[in-house]
Amino acid sequence: MPLPRALEPFRLGEYRVLAFAMFVSVFGAGMWAVALVNQVLELDGTAVDLSAVTAVGALGMLVVVLVGGIAADRFPLAALLRLVETANALTAATVAVLALTGGLRLWHLGAAAFVFGAGVGFFYPAYSAALPRVLPARQLLAANGVEGTARPLLQQAAGPAVAGVLIGLLAPGGAVALIAACHLAALVLLLRLHVPEREALPVTGPAARAPLADPAVASAAEPVVASAAEPVVASGAESAAEPVVGSAPDAQASAGAAEPSGGVFASVRRDLMEGVRYTVHTPWLLWTLLWAVCAVFLLLGPLEVLVPFLVRDRLGGDAATFGYLLACYGGASALASLVVASLPLPRRYLSWMIGLWGLGTLPFGLVATTESFWVMALCLACVGAGDGAGMVLWGTLLQRRVPRHMLGRVSSLDFFVSIALMPVSMAIAGPVAQVVPLPVIFWTVAVLTPVLGFVALWAGRMRQDELAHPLAG
């Protein structure tokens, strides 16, 4: 019986294991978002305290994500994912015990947030690099749609909603105990995961003589002749429709086949700089990331730090109400991701991506001016829908247009650049709100984000690029 386009990746066993482990893990992460707010408020914390704790979590992602990308290109991906879930389970269990025994302090929450953030910094590059190894290229859009549906549905909808209910029914540490169980379940699933490893990809034809930073090479215009032992996809998977291009001089070092002279740190630096050079010399990638820095800086602090206090002051709500609003955001993001995954990749894929991300933030200004729960929920749903749809396209473009031997590093650079100012955004959101009216903050975010997006679209010559490098849907 044929499956819908969005569900075709589930035919492959290795993908099913990877996907379900991701589902359980992000559900636990979604519960943590609300449990953290509740624990800070239980300790009589303020907006500044919540800013500090969430900023520490973002800092954890920031300081390890580049190392995580290098690790994803050098070490077995399944082992990296298992290590992340082990650390997450132990951290959540420790916080649960401290909360249930009355020994929890704000610094404990900061330390836990750092560990969870660092875990994301390792998990994201490894997961992104694993997908093209277990799936054919034509199924990557669907797989990213599955992630784009599951992540907001579980992390921003079901997880926060369940956490809100548990907080009302159980002791404060009850929700955190379930978070520990979620990460333990993900670890058990990952024990069954086998991600095919690969050797360096030798390149033939003109691509072997082209510089790595050539965008034409990056877009996989020249096919690769891989080693016969190269398991690109899991057993039973179709051959990848999208050819992958490597750089002959750097492929061996990139694949970790040989240790370059100068020691481990020199090797790590060399690997990292290869990814940086590729990113800087690929305009569509560079300008998307530059815009992402600005968008994350503008949006994340107000969304995660100021919205909980708008809920309390304007709606008379609590942590559960905040959880329901996050559920609306996540539910809309999931639905939009599923729609994109069920359709062919658009011809103007870069224009659609920037437009969905940018225009989706316009309703955000109303969040600070309404006293209606439903208006606030609808506005956040619009923001979530644009975010989810754009992310599906973005993940697919990375996996189809970036050379596979560098995908872990480029994915980590994407993550690093995207979150580079996240700790600053979260740290200053509370203090800025003390001197700037909330409507001014929220409307600035709503209008400035799409304006900067269209600047990036023009500066990166993305409309010309997407026509010069068509991708079959």
GUKE-655463 format. One record per residue (C-alpha): residue in one letter; z, y, x. Coordinates in steps of 0.02 Angstrom, whole numbers, padded with zeros to 5 digits, always signed. Example, Ala and Ser with C-alpha at 12.3 -4.5 7.8 and 13.67 -1.06 7.14 Angstrom:
// GUKE-655463
a+00390-00225+00615;s+00357-00053+00684;
//
This chain:
// GUKE-655463
m+00000+00000+00000;p-00051+00167+00079;l+00089+00289+00114;p+00079+00476+00083;r+00019+00572+00235;a+00193+00642+00269;l+00270+00466+00276;e+00140+00377+00384;p+00246+00384+00544;f+00377+00272+00463;r+00258+00124+00482;l+00312+00115+00664;g+00481+00035+00701;e+00529+00141+00853;y+00496+00299+00755;r+00604+00237+00611;v+00751+00209+00729;l+00727+00380+00811;a+00707+00469+00645;f+00859+00393+00560;a+00969+00428+00711;m+00912+00609+00703;f+00948+00614+00515;v+01129+00558+00537;s+01159+00672+00687;v+01094+00831+00603;f+01193+00791+00446;g+01350+00795+00553;a+01292+00957+00635;g+01271+01034+00462;m+01448+00987+00414;w+01510+01067+00575;a+01435+01236+00529;v+01548+01250+00376;a+01696+01155+00450;l+01699+01278+00595;v+01704+01429+00478;n+01844+01347+00379;q+01946+01305+00533;v+01931+01483+00600;l+01988+01553+00433;e+02131+01425+00424;l+02191+01495+00590;d+02185+01672+00517;g+02033+01715+00622;t+01928+01872+00598;a+01742+01907+00605;v+01762+01945+00790;d+01847+01775+00818;l+01707+01685+00726;s+01580+01784+00828;a+01664+01728+00989;v+01673+01544+00942;t+01493+01534+00880;a+01435+01630+01034;v+01518+01501+01146;g+01421+01364+01053;a+01258+01457+01080;l+01305+01482+01263;g+01325+01293+01280;m+01144+01270+01224;l+01085+01409+01338;v+01163+01349+01500;v+01103+01167+01490;v+00937+01170+01396;l+00829+01197+01551;v+00916+01053+01639;g+00892+00954+01479;g+00705+00981+01486;i+00694+00924+01667;a+00801+00772+01624;a+00683+00730+01480;d+00536+00725+01603;r+00632+00625+01733;f+00749+00501+01647;p+00740+00372+01507;l+00739+00469+01344;a+00836+00340+01245;a+00979+00346+01371;l+00986+00536+01361;l+00996+00532+01172;r+01135+00401+01177;l+01235+00507+01301;v+01223+00658+01185;e+01286+00563+01033;t+01429+00486+01133;a+01490+00659+01185;n+01470+00726+01007;a+01570+00583+00931;l+01714+00600+01055;t+01721+00789+01034;a+01724+00783+00844;a+01857+00647+00846;t+01967+00753+00959;v+01952+00907+00847;a+01991+00800+00693;v+02150+00732+00771;l+02207+00906+00824;a+02172+00977+00650;l+02262+00836+00560;t+02414+00850+00674;g+02425+01040+00666;g+02387+01064+00850;l+02217+01148+00833;r+02192+01318+00916;l+02044+01437+00925;w+02008+01390+01105;h+01992+01208+01052;l+01857+01259+00929;g+01769+01359+01064;a+01770+01209+01182;a+01704+01094+01045;a+01568+01219+01000;f+01516+01224+01183;v+01500+01034+01192;f+01401+01025+01030;g+01288+01165+01091;a+01260+01078+01257;g+01218+00920+01163;v+01081+01009+01068;g+01015+01073+01235;f+00988+00893+01292;f+00941+00818+01123;y+00799+00936+01075;p+00688+00916+01231;a+00717+00728+01235;y+00674+00706+01051;s+00520+00818+01065;a+00458+00723+01218;a+00489+00554+01134;l+00380+00586+00981;p+00210+00585+01070;r+00260+00423+01158;v+00295+00327+00999;l+00163+00404+00884;p-00024+00436+00888;a-00075+00619+00895;r-00140+00626+00716;q+00034+00581+00651;l+00129+00715+00748;l+00109+00846+00612;a+00183+00725+00486;a+00326+00679+00604;n+00367+00861+00635;g+00360+00886+00447;v+00486+00745+00426;e+00601+00830+00552;g+00567+00998+00473;t+00614+00925+00304;a+00764+00824+00359;r+00842+00951+00476;p+00865+01091+00349;l+00896+00970+00205;l+01034+00882+00299;q+01094+01015+00423;q+01080+01168+00312;a+01092+01093+00138;a+01176+00922+00116;g+01291+00937+00268;p+01363+01108+00223;a+01376+01060+00038;v+01470+00898+00075;a+01581+00989+00199;g+01623+01119+00068;v+01673+00984-00056;l+01777+00889+00072;i+01867+01047+00126;g+01920+01074-00053;l+01976+00893-00077;l+02048+00838+00090;a+02154+00903+00232;p+02065+01028+00346;g+02024+00893+00474;g+01945+00775+00347;a+01771+00850+00361;v+01779+00846+00552;a+01828+00662+00547;l+01670+00625+00447;i+01570+00724+00576;a+01636+00606+00711;a+01584+00457+00605;c+01408+00528+00586;h+01382+00546+00773;l+01452+00371+00801;a+01326+00302+00675;a+01185+00394+00765;l+01242+00315+00929;v+01237+00140+00853;l+01059+00169+00793;l+01003+00236+00962;l+01064+00077+01046;r+00912-00006+00965;l+00789+00127+01023;h+00657+00093+01155;v+00547+00239+01206;p+00397+00184+01311;e+00402+00259+01485;r+00244+00312+01576;e+00180+00336+01750;a+00091+00491+01814;l-00070+00527+01722;p-00219+00535+01840;v-00349+00661+01784;t-00537+00639+01795;g-00681+00758+01776;p-00674+00949+01789;a-00494+00952+01732;a-00441+00874+01897;r-00503+01030+01986;a-00439+01155+01858;p-00278+01252+01886;l-00130+01195+01784;a-00112+01366+01702;d-00289+01365+01633;p-00267+01375+01444;a-00427+01277+01419;v-00350+01132+01513;a-00187+01154+01421;s-00275+01134+01256;a-00329+00959+01304;a-00512+01000+01316;e-00535+00863+01448;p-00479+00684+01417;v-00363+00588+01531;v-00388+00416+01604;a-00216+00340+01601;s-00152+00190+01696;a-00179+00026+01606;a+00008+00003+01606;e+00031+00169+01518;p+00115+00136+01348;v+00072+00299+01260;v+00124+00239+01087;a+00236+00102+01023;s+00167-00070+00993;g+00052-00068+00844;a+00020+00118+00849;e-00155+00186+00852;s-00223+00268+01007;a-00179+00452+01016;a-00321+00555+00945;e-00275+00705+01052;p-00315+00681+01238;v-00180+00735+01358;v-00217+00831+01516;g-00111+00824+01672;s-00120+00913+01837;a-00170+00794+01974;p-00077+00878+02117;d+00087+00891+02022;a+00083+00739+01910;q+00177+00623+02026;a+00320+00744+02054;s+00324+00788+01870;a+00340+00608+01817;g+00480+00581+01940;a+00382+00449+02036;a+00429+00525+02203;e+00566+00642+02260;p+00491+00799+02338;s+00555+00856+02506;g+00700+00978+02506;g+00826+00879+02407;v+00873+00865+02225;f+00898+01051+02191;a+00731+01096+02268;s+00649+00961+02163;v+00731+01025+02005;r+00678+01203+02046;r+00500+01145+02081;d+00491+01053+01915;l+00561+01202+01821;m+00442+01326+01902;e+00294+01217+01857;g+00341+01233+01675;v+00372+01420+01692;r+00202+01449+01773;y+00114+01353+01636;t+00205+01452+01501;v+00174+01622+01581;h-00013+01587+01601;t-00036+01523+01423;p-00044+01681+01314;w-00016+01601+01142;l+00138+01512+01208;l+00207+01661+01305;w+00191+01787+01164;t+00261+01670+01033;l+00414+01643+01142;l+00436+01828+01176;w+00433+01862+00991;a+00554+01719+00959;v+00681+01801+01075;c+00676+01958+00970;a+00677+01866+00803;v+00826+01756+00847;f+00922+01905+00915;l+00892+02003+00755;l+00923+01863+00628;l+01051+01737+00691;g+01202+01851+00711;p+01193+01927+00537;l+01152+01758+00457;e+01291+01655+00536;v+01426+01787+00564;l+01405+01922+00432;v+01346+01823+00281;p+01513+01727+00268;f+01604+01893+00251;l+01477+01959+00125;v+01515+01803+00025;r+01700+01840+00031;d+01690+02028+00001;r+01543+02044-00121;l+01546+01877-00212;g+01731+01837-00201;g+01682+01668-00130;d+01749+01555+00007;a+01686+01429+00135;a+01619+01318-00005;t+01515+01463-00074;f+01445+01496+00099;g+01403+01311+00110;y+01306+01319-00054;l+01206+01469+00009;l+01163+01375+00168;a+01111+01232+00056;c+00986+01346-00032;y+00919+01404+00135;g+00904+01226+00198;g+00833+01155+00038;a+00692+01282+00034;s+00657+01252+00218;a+00647+01064+00187;l+00528+01084+00040;a+00413+01200+00137;s+00412+01080+00285;l+00365+00935+00172;v+00222+01035+00097;v+00152+01079+00270;a+00170+00899+00330;s+00071+00837+00180;l-00078+00950+00220;p-00203+00951+00363;l-00167+01068+00508;p-00242+01236+00458;r-00390+01302+00555;r-00299+01466+00587;y-00142+01375+00642;l-00069+01516+00751;s-00099+01650+00619;w-00017+01543+00485;m+00132+01506+00598;i+00166+01688+00640;g+00137+01745+00461;l+00255+01616+00385;w+00393+01655+00509;g+00376+01843+00502;l+00346+01878+00318;g+00480+01753+00268;t+00616+01871+00331;l+00569+02016+00216;p+00692+01967+00075;f+00836+01961+00200;g+00874+02145+00171;l+00927+02110-00009;v+01064+01992+00048;a+01175+02140+00098;t+01141+02242-00059;t+01164+02118-00200;e+01323+02060-00286;s+01236+01914-00370;f+01254+01740-00298;w+01083+01689-00365;v+00991+01838-00291;m+01074+01805-00124;a+01028+01620-00137;l+00846+01659-00180;c+00830+01779-00034;l+00900+01654+00089;a+00786+01520+00015;c+00634+01629+00054;v+00693+01652+00233;g+00721+01465+00248;a+00550+01420+00177;g+00459+01530+00302;d+00564+01463+00445;g+00538+01280+00399;a+00349+01292+00373;g+00324+01387+00535;m+00430+01265+00635;v+00324+01116+00581;l+00167+01201+00646;w+00254+01256+00806;g+00321+01084+00852;t+00151+01005+00822;l+00063+01134+00930;l+00181+01103+01076;q+00152+00915+01066;r-00036+00930+01051;r-00078+01073+01168;v+00049+01053+01309;p+00014+00923+01444;r+00122+00772+01405;h+00198+00756+01578;m+00272+00931+01556;l+00320+00923+01373;g+00506+00903+01405;r+00511+01056+01518;v+00403+01165+01406;s+00505+01112+01254;s+00665+01160+01346;l+00590+01326+01399;d+00542+01356+01217;f+00721+01318+01166;f+00795+01420+01308;v+00690+01575+01276;s+00715+01561+01088;i+00905+01558+01104;a+00923+01668+01259;l+00996+01811+01158;m+01080+01704+01025;p+01254+01717+01105;v+01231+01906+01117;s+01175+01916+00935;m+01327+01819+00876;a+01447+01908+00990;i+01396+02084+00939;a+01364+02053+00753;g+01547+02074+00707;p+01580+02230+00813;v+01415+02313+00760;a+01460+02284+00577;q+01617+02387+00605;v+01513+02544+00639;v+01344+02513+00555;p+01330+02485+00366;l+01280+02307+00324;p+01127+02358+00220;v+01058+02451+00371;i+01081+02298+00481;f+01001+02177+00358;w+00852+02287+00314;t+00818+02320+00498;v+00808+02133+00526;a+00698+02109+00372;v+00567+02238+00421;l+00567+02234+00610;t+00546+02045+00627;p+00372+02032+00545;v+00314+02192+00631;l+00354+02118+00801;g+00271+01954+00748;f+00105+02038+00714;v+00119+02130+00880;a+00135+01960+00965;l-00014+01893+00866;w-00121+02036+00932;a-00055+02041+01111;g-00074+01854+01135;r-00252+01857+01065;m-00200+01713+00954;r-00336+01733+00825;q-00468+01710+00959;d-00371+01569+01041;e-00353+01463+00885;l-00540+01469+00855;a-00579+01428+01036;h-00461+01278+01032;p-00481+01193+00862;l-00365+01048+00822;a-00416+00913+00700;g-00290+00898+00559;
//
